Amino acid sequence: MKHLKFVPVLLMLGASLSASAQSRGVNGPIQPVQVGSVILNLGLGIGADYQNANYNSAFGTKAAMEVGLWEAGPGVITLGGEIGGSFTNGGYYDNYKAHTIVLAGRAAWHAGWGIKGLDTYGGFSAGPGFRHVAYNDPAYSNNDVVAALGVFVGASYFVTPNFGFNAEAGYDITNLQVGVVFKLN
């Protein structure tokens, strides 16, 4: 939750980029995510600490694909999936390495708020996480499956009708990530 304080900064950055892009005449729809849209985002960032694995400087990566299914007020509800992982460089005492690979379903509500090229969203995810922990002593390693429940908010800014930049925060496969977004349909 401590990473959520970055969300207002990211949203303000997205709004300022959108305003400058509008003055440059960016082409594309006012609301990039519409019913029938297929969105793919790829990102890198800070990985999630699943079930108190005590990650130290966890690295995370995630790919998510969503399809716009229903209009809901000024936005669109999407459903899709995500895959990614969180990888640690050691525990509190640098005595182990751990990684968790997650395969999850994902649902979100997307809205552009009438700003050309901007997509803001929030949602949740759920699926299994396949965790492996290996201690310095090879006799002590563990594989288990953990519940990977997530909640996230994000913003994308499309610099062309089909390509943009993305930032996402919350408790998901990554706690904070930046990356790129593609509109495939």
Buried (B, 14 or more C-beta within 10 A) or exposed (E): EEBBEBBEEBBEBBBEBBEEBEEEEBEBBEBBBBEEBBBBBBBBBBBBBBEEBBBBEBBBBBBBBBBBBEEEEEBBBBBBBBBBBBBBEBBEEEEBBBBBBBBBEBBBBBBBBEBBBBBBBBBBBEBBBBBEBBBEEEEEEEEEEBEBBBEBBBBBBBBEEEEBBBBBBBBBBBBBBBBEBBBEE
